[in-house]
Structures are given as C-alpha cells and as structure tokens.
Amino acid sequence: MKQAVERTIESFGRLDIVVSNAGINGVRAPTDEIEPEERNETIGTNLTGTFLTLRYSIPHLKRQGGSVVVMASTNGTRVFNIGGFSAYSSSKAGQVALAKTLALELARYRVRVNVVCPGAIETGIMSSIRERHIERAAVRSGFPEGTIPLTGGRKGTPEQVAQLVLFLASNAASHITGTEVYIDGAESLLGETVFPT
C-alpha cells in the first residue's frame, strides 16, 4: 500500500479520494472451529488492509482535504444472524469503528470519512468463502427468506454501489462524515440476509 500511494503521488502529484474496497469472506464456520490463522487472514485482509490503505494515504489527504470511503457490509454492522461469520462480521464492524474514529481525527484537515455497507450485490466475493459445518452455527430469526423488498429479490449491482461511492467522494457530500450508508434494498431491515448455505 505504501508503494501504491507513492506511485499515485508520483503520477498525479496529489491524492484527493481514497476508496478502501478490498475484502474476502474467508472461512465460514462455527467460531470454535475457525483456526486462528483463518481468522487472521480475514481480519488481515479486511481490517488491517483498510488500516494500511488509510495509514499511507492520510498524510497526503491532510495537505488539501479529501474524501475516504470504506467498503464494509451489512454483516457485522446491521445483520448478525448469518451463522459462521464471526471473523468476517468482526472485520466489518472494525472497519466502521475505524472510519468513525478517523472522521473525528481528520475533520480538522477537511478530510471526510464515510462507510458504504452493501447487502447482496452481484460480485465475485462469494467465491472467496470456505465453509465448514455451518449448520452448527446456524441462527434462525423467523423472518421470511428470499426477499429484497425494494427489488423483489434481485441483488444490487456494482454500478449502484459505485454511484453511492461517487456521491460520497464528491463535493455534493461535503457535509457528510462519520456516516455509514446502507445499500441493500432494505434487505437488512428484515433481520435476515439471504445467503447461500
């Protein structure tokens, strides 16, 4: 990340917008069956990766102000009943806490920090899941499955998420910081996210 930021500065002379978007689902299993190294892989990619991205970007953003958008999830921020997702959910909750802390820390430098929390979006992240004994970690909430209220069950698109990120990075959001924005078609309001088992 340090090299990536340095190359950006060499090429463009400044840094105004940072989007921290790398992430994996990692291992989905009961917490007592997740190996420490598996948990560390998820936390390392999702939370430590976000920290490193911001660690090396912040000095450049402080020079003239700017915008940071952290990509979290509904999991770990609004939805907690997907069995076997303790490492992933912890990493996403940690991203929100980090962003809110930085929103205050960086406000004096006119750097805004916000979080986007997508629900079910048509991406390739599902291919990063490794599952073991998830039936042992299953949680039933009693809410109906298979519905995304706003779209009648259709997942969102990466383009919809990108439009939200573009708004948060733009001057149109100049008074918004320390905020998490959910983009899930009201799916997380049901209390149960649709997730393949």
C-alpha positions as CSV (number, residue, x, y, z in Angstrom):
1,M,0.0,0.0,0.0
2,K,2.9,2.3,0.8
3,Q,4.3,1.8,-2.7
4,A,0.8,2.2,-4.4
5,V,0.3,5.5,-2.6
6,E,3.8,6.7,-3.5
7,R,3.3,5.8,-7.2
8,T,0.0,7.7,-7.2
9,I,1.6,10.8,-5.8
10,E,4.5,10.5,-8.3
11,S,1.9,10.2,-11.2
12,F,-0.7,12.8,-10.1
13,G,1.1,15.0,-7.6
14,R,-1.7,14.7,-5.0
15,L,-4.3,12.4,-3.5
16,D,-7.9,13.6,-3.0
17,I,-10.1,10.4,-2.8
18,V,-9.4,7.0,-1.3
19,V,-11.7,4.1,-1.6
20,S,-10.8,1.1,0.6
21,N,-12.6,-1.8,-1.2
22,A,-10.5,-5.0,-0.9
23,G,-12.1,-7.8,1.0
24,I,-12.7,-11.5,1.4
25,N,-15.4,-13.6,3.1
26,G,-12.8,-16.1,4.4
27,V,-13.8,-19.1,6.4
28,R,-17.5,-19.5,7.4
29,A,-17.6,-21.9,10.3
30,P,-18.6,-22.1,14.0
31,T,-16.2,-19.8,15.9
32,D,-14.8,-22.6,17.9
33,E,-13.8,-24.4,14.7
34,I,-12.1,-21.4,13.0
35,E,-8.4,-21.7,13.2
36,P,-6.5,-18.6,14.4
37,E,-4.7,-18.3,11.1
38,E,-8.0,-18.5,9.2
39,R,-9.4,-15.7,11.4
40,N,-6.2,-13.7,10.9
41,E,-6.5,-14.0,7.1
42,T,-10.0,-12.4,7.1
43,I,-9.1,-9.7,9.7
44,G,-5.8,-9.1,7.9
45,T,-7.3,-8.6,4.5
46,N,-10.5,-6.7,5.5
47,L,-9.5,-4.7,8.6
48,T,-5.7,-4.5,8.5
49,G,-5.9,-3.9,4.8
50,T,-8.1,-0.9,5.4
51,F,-5.8,0.4,8.1
52,L,-2.8,0.1,5.8
53,T,-4.6,1.8,3.0
54,L,-5.5,4.7,5.2
55,R,-2.2,4.8,7.1
56,Y,-0.3,5.6,4.0
57,S,-2.9,7.8,2.4
58,I,-3.8,10.1,5.3
59,P,-0.6,12.2,5.2
60,H,-1.3,13.2,1.6
61,L,-5.0,13.8,2.2
62,K,-4.2,16.1,5.1
63,R,-2.5,18.5,2.7
64,Q,-5.6,19.7,1.0
65,G,-8.5,17.8,2.4
66,G,-10.3,15.0,0.6
67,S,-12.7,12.0,1.0
68,V,-12.3,8.5,2.2
69,V,-14.9,5.8,1.6
70,V,-14.5,2.4,3.4
71,M,-16.4,-0.5,1.9
72,A,-17.9,-2.5,4.8
73,S,-21.0,-4.7,4.8
74,T,-24.4,-5.1,6.3
75,N,-22.9,-8.1,8.0
76,G,-21.4,-7.1,11.3
77,T,-23.0,-3.7,11.2
78,R,-26.7,-4.4,10.9
79,V,-27.0,-8.1,10.4
80,F,-25.6,-10.6,12.9
81,N,-27.5,-13.8,12.3
82,I,-25.6,-15.4,9.5
83,G,-24.1,-18.4,11.1
84,G,-20.3,-18.9,10.9
85,F,-19.4,-15.4,10.0
86,S,-17.8,-14.2,13.2
87,A,-14.4,-13.3,11.6
88,Y,-16.0,-11.5,8.7
89,S,-18.5,-9.7,10.8
90,S,-15.8,-8.6,13.2
91,S,-13.7,-7.3,10.4
92,K,-16.6,-5.2,9.0
93,A,-17.6,-3.9,12.4
94,G,-14.0,-2.9,12.9
95,Q,-14.0,-1.0,9.7
96,V,-16.9,1.1,10.8
97,A,-15.3,1.9,14.1
98,L,-12.0,2.8,12.4
99,A,-13.8,5.1,10.0
100,K,-15.8,6.9,12.7
101,T,-12.7,7.4,14.7
102,L,-10.9,8.8,11.7
103,A,-13.8,11.0,10.8
104,L,-13.2,12.9,14.0
105,E,-9.4,12.7,13.9
106,L,-9.3,14.1,10.3
107,A,-12.1,16.6,10.4
108,R,-9.7,19.5,11.2
109,Y,-7.9,18.6,8.0
110,R,-11.1,18.7,5.9
111,V,-10.9,15.0,5.3
112,R,-14.3,13.3,5.3
113,V,-14.5,9.6,6.1
114,N,-17.6,7.6,5.4
115,V,-18.6,3.9,5.1
116,V,-20.7,2.1,2.5
117,C,-22.4,-1.1,3.8
118,P,-23.7,-3.2,0.8
119,G,-26.1,-6.1,1.2
120,A,-26.4,-8.7,-1.5
121,I,-24.6,-7.3,-4.6
122,E,-23.7,-9.2,-7.8
123,T,-20.0,-9.6,-7.3
124,G,-17.4,-12.3,-7.1
125,I,-16.9,-12.1,-3.3
126,M,-18.9,-15.3,-2.8
127,S,-16.1,-17.3,-4.5
128,S,-13.8,-16.4,-1.5
129,I,-15.9,-18.3,1.0
130,R,-14.6,-21.6,2.5
131,E,-17.3,-23.3,4.6
132,R,-17.2,-26.0,7.3
133,H,-20.0,-27.2,9.5
134,I,-22.1,-24.1,9.1
135,E,-25.2,-25.9,10.2
136,R,-23.7,-25.9,13.7
137,A,-23.6,-22.1,13.6
138,A,-27.0,-21.6,12.0
139,V,-29.2,-18.9,13.5
140,R,-32.9,-18.7,12.6
141,S,-34.6,-15.4,13.1
142,G,-38.0,-16.3,12.0
143,F,-38.2,-13.6,9.3
144,P,-39.0,-14.5,5.7
145,E,-36.1,-15.5,3.5
146,G,-35.5,-14.8,-0.2
147,T,-36.7,-11.2,-0.3
148,I,-35.0,-7.9,-1.0
149,P,-38.0,-5.6,-0.5
150,L,-37.1,-2.8,-2.9
151,T,-36.3,-5.1,-5.9
152,G,-38.5,-8.1,-5.3
153,G,-35.5,-10.3,-4.5
154,R,-33.0,-9.0,-7.1
155,K,-29.5,-8.3,-5.9
156,G,-28.0,-4.9,-6.3
157,T,-25.3,-4.2,-8.9
158,P,-21.8,-3.0,-8.6
159,E,-22.8,0.1,-10.6
160,Q,-25.3,1.1,-7.9
161,V,-22.6,0.8,-5.2
162,A,-20.2,2.8,-7.4
163,Q,-22.8,5.6,-7.7
164,L,-23.0,5.8,-4.0
165,V,-19.3,5.9,-3.6
166,L,-19.0,8.6,-6.2
167,F,-21.6,10.7,-4.3
168,L,-19.8,10.3,-1.0
169,A,-16.4,11.2,-2.6
170,S,-17.9,14.3,-4.4
171,N,-18.4,17.8,-3.2
172,A,-22.2,17.0,-3.1
173,A,-21.4,15.2,0.1
174,S,-19.2,18.0,1.6
175,H,-21.0,18.0,5.0
176,I,-21.2,14.2,5.4
177,T,-18.6,12.4,7.5
178,G,-18.5,9.6,10.0
179,T,-21.6,8.1,8.5
180,E,-22.4,4.5,7.3
181,V,-24.7,4.3,4.4
182,Y,-26.6,1.0,3.7
183,I,-27.2,0.0,0.1
184,D,-29.2,-3.2,0.3
185,G,-32.8,-2.5,-0.9
186,A,-34.0,-2.7,2.7
187,E,-32.8,-6.4,2.9
188,S,-31.1,-5.9,6.3
189,L,-34.2,-4.3,7.8
190,L,-35.9,-7.7,7.6
191,G,-33.4,-9.0,10.1
192,E,-32.2,-11.9,7.8
193,T,-29.9,-11.6,4.9
194,V,-30.3,-14.2,2.2
195,F,-27.1,-16.2,2.0
196,P,-26.3,-19.5,0.3
197,T,-25.6,-22.4,2.6
